[in-house]
Amino acid sequence: MNRRQLLRVAGGGCVAAATLGALPGCSTDLPAAAIAAWQPPADTLDLRRWVLSHALLAPHAHNLQSWVVDLSAPDTIVLRMDMQRLLPETDPLARQMVISQGTFLELIDMAARQRGHRAEITPFPEGSYSDQAPDSRPTALVRLVPDANVSPDPLFAQVFRRHTHRGAYVPQAPEATALAALQASVAGLPVKLGWVTTSDASAMAQHRQIAIDAWRTELTTPHTLLESYHLLRIGPREIAEHRDGIAINTPFVRALTALGLFDRSQASAPDSSEIREQLQRFNTHIATTPAFCWLNTTRNDRVSQLQAGRAYVRLQLAATAQVLSMHPLSQALQEYPEQAAHYQAAHQLMAAPGDTVQMWTRLGQPSEASSPSPRRGLPAHVRNSGL
Ligand SMILES: Cc1cc2nc3c(=O)[nH]c(=O)nc-3n(C[C@H](O)[C@H](O)[C@H](O)COP(=O)(O)O)c2cc1C
C-alpha cells in the first residue's frame, strides 16, 4: 500500500488528511513512558538496581530485552534469558540472543566500576547451552565486590548517548584516529575487529551487495518477515504498552494501521509497494554508508558469543564518543536456510576460514540526531527481588 493507494482506499485526500490530522499531534516523538529508562537513576538507589538500570540500556537484537535477573542472593545478580522472548525464525540457534546477554553483562561491569566495585562474572555457571538452543539455566552469575583498585571506564560516559542509527549517514569515511579508538575499545577481548571504508571501493561494493541481497531475502521470506511484523509497535499506544520491539511512530504507518490497511498477521507479497519501498530506502542508506565494520570470533561457542556481545557494546560506545553511529546488519549472519548463500558470501568476505562473523554493522556519522529506543524498565526484568 502506498500513499496514492491509501488516498484512494480512504476515499480521497480529505479523508486521508483528516485521518492523519486526527492522530494525536501526529508527533513522531516516542511516548515519554517508553523512554523514561534513559534518565540516569538516582545515586541513592541500591547498588545492584543502579547497575542494572544502566545495563538495561544495552543493545539487544530486535530490542527484545530478554534479560531476567534474580537478586535473591546478596550482592549477586543471576542473569537468565527470558525464554518467552526469543527469535526462533531469524535467530534459530539463539546466537544473537546470547550476544545480547553479553552486551548487558558488559554494562553491568562498567556501571559497577563506576561505583568502585568489581563485577566478578562467571559465564554459564550451571553449564553452557547446547549449540542449538538456549534453556533456563543462567547465562551468568555476577558478584559485585568492593574493590579500591578498579578504575572507571571512560566509555561509561556514552551509555546514555549510545543509540542504533538506521537512517542516512554522511558520506565521509571515519578518520583513522576514530578507527584506532574503536580498535582500542575491544583490546583484551577475544574478538577480531575488521573494517572497510570508502578508500577501498571494491570491498565496499561487495559489502553493499551482500547487505542488499540479505535484506531482500529477509523481507521476502514470509516466516522471517512475519516474526518482525509481530514485533512492530505502531503508534504511541502500542509503543507505550510494550516498550520493546521495533517502534514505528510515523504518521503514514499510523494512518495505514488506524485505517486497517496494514495487516500484520500476513506477510506482505514480495512485490508489494511496502516491501519495495522498504528495500529502496534500505538500499539508499547502504549506498551512502561510508564504512562497515565487523567483529569475529575464532570459536562460536556460547562463551565466545557472550564475549562478542561485550565487545560489540564497547565498540558502539567508542563509536558514540567519536560522534559515529552504528547499524547492525544481521541478516547475512543469520542461520536460517534462506540466508545460506549470503552467510557464505559474508564469511568469505570478512572472516578467516573457521571464524564466525558475530556482528557486522554500518558505520558513519549520522545525518541527523539518533533517538533512544523504548525500554521496559527495571521492574520488568527482576523475577526474584530478594526482598
Ligand atoms: C545481536 C544484535 C543484532 C542486531 N541486529 C540488528 C539488525 O540486524 N538490524 C538493526 O536495525 N538493528 C540490529 N540490532 C540493534 C538493535 O535493534 C537495537 O540494539 C535495539 O533496537 C535497541 O536500540 P538501541 O541500540 O538504539 O538502544 C542488533 C543488536 C544486537 C545486539
Ligand as a Chemical Component Dictionary entry (heavy atoms), coordinates in Angstrom:
data_LIG
# 
_chem_comp.id                   LIG 
_chem_comp.type                 NON-POLYMER 
_chem_comp.pdbx_formal_charge   0 
_chem_comp.three_letter_code    LIG 
# 
loop_
_chem_comp_atom.comp_id 
_chem_comp_atom.atom_id 
_chem_comp_atom.alt_atom_id 
_chem_comp_atom.type_symbol 
_chem_comp_atom.charge 
_chem_comp_atom.model_Cartn_x 
_chem_comp_atom.model_Cartn_y 
_chem_comp_atom.model_Cartn_z 
_chem_comp_atom.pdbx_ordinal 
LIG C1  C1  C 0 22.962 -9.178 18.366 1  
LIG C2  C2  C 0 22.335 -7.930 17.812 2  
LIG C3  C3  C 0 21.860 -7.937 16.493 3  
LIG C4  C4  C 0 21.271 -6.785 15.957 4  
LIG N1  N1  N 0 20.859 -6.786 14.647 5  
LIG C5  C5  C 0 20.264 -5.694 14.114 6  
LIG C6  C6  C 0 19.858 -5.651 12.752 7  
LIG O1  O1  O 0 20.041 -6.599 12.001 8  
LIG N2  N2  N 0 19.256 -4.524 12.294 9  
LIG C7  C7  C 0 19.045 -3.436 13.097 10 
LIG O2  O2  O 0 18.494 -2.452 12.628 11 
LIG N3  N3  N 0 19.448 -3.434 14.396 12 
LIG C8  C8  C 0 20.048 -4.522 14.909 13 
LIG N4  N4  N 0 20.484 -4.520 16.216 14 
LIG C9  C9  C 0 20.279 -3.327 17.022 15 
LIG C10 C10 C 0 19.025 -3.475 17.883 16 
LIG O3  O3  O 0 17.897 -3.479 17.049 17 
LIG C11 C11 C 0 18.997 -2.336 18.895 18 
LIG O4  O4  O 0 20.049 -2.534 19.813 19 
LIG C12 C12 C 0 17.697 -2.287 19.667 20 
LIG O5  O5  O 0 16.632 -1.960 18.805 21 
LIG C13 C13 C 0 17.752 -1.265 20.785 22 
LIG O6  O6  O 0 18.033 0.003  20.261 23 
LIG P1  P1  P 0 19.304 0.841  20.728 24 
LIG O7  O7  O 0 20.526 0.076  20.311 25 
LIG O8  O8  O 0 19.191 2.138  19.981 26 
LIG O9  O9  O 0 19.229 1.035  22.205 27 
LIG C14 C14 C 0 21.115 -5.629 16.768 28 
LIG C15 C15 C 0 21.610 -5.640 18.079 29 
LIG C16 C16 C 0 22.216 -6.765 18.601 30 
LIG C17 C17 C 0 22.768 -6.746 19.988 31 
# 
loop_
_chem_comp_bond.comp_id 
_chem_comp_bond.atom_id_1 
_chem_comp_bond.atom_id_2 
_chem_comp_bond.value_order 
_chem_comp_bond.pdbx_ordinal 
LIG C1  C2  SING 1  
LIG C2  C3  SING 2  
LIG C2  C16 DOUB 3  
LIG C3  C4  DOUB 4  
LIG C4  N1  SING 5  
LIG C4  C14 SING 6  
LIG N1  C5  DOUB 7  
LIG C5  C6  SING 8  
LIG C5  C8  SING 9  
LIG C6  O1  DOUB 10 
LIG C6  N2  SING 11 
LIG N2  C7  SING 12 
LIG C7  O2  DOUB 13 
LIG C7  N3  SING 14 
LIG N3  C8  DOUB 15 
LIG C8  N4  SING 16 
LIG N4  C9  SING 17 
LIG N4  C14 SING 18 
LIG C9  C10 SING 19 
LIG C10 O3  SING 20 
LIG C10 C11 SING 21 
LIG C11 O4  SING 22 
LIG C11 C12 SING 23 
LIG C12 O5  SING 24 
LIG C12 C13 SING 25 
LIG C13 O6  SING 26 
LIG O6  P1  SING 27 
LIG P1  O7  DOUB 28 
LIG P1  O8  SING 29 
LIG P1  O9  SING 30 
LIG C14 C15 DOUB 31 
LIG C15 C16 SING 32 
LIG C16 C17 SING 33 
# 
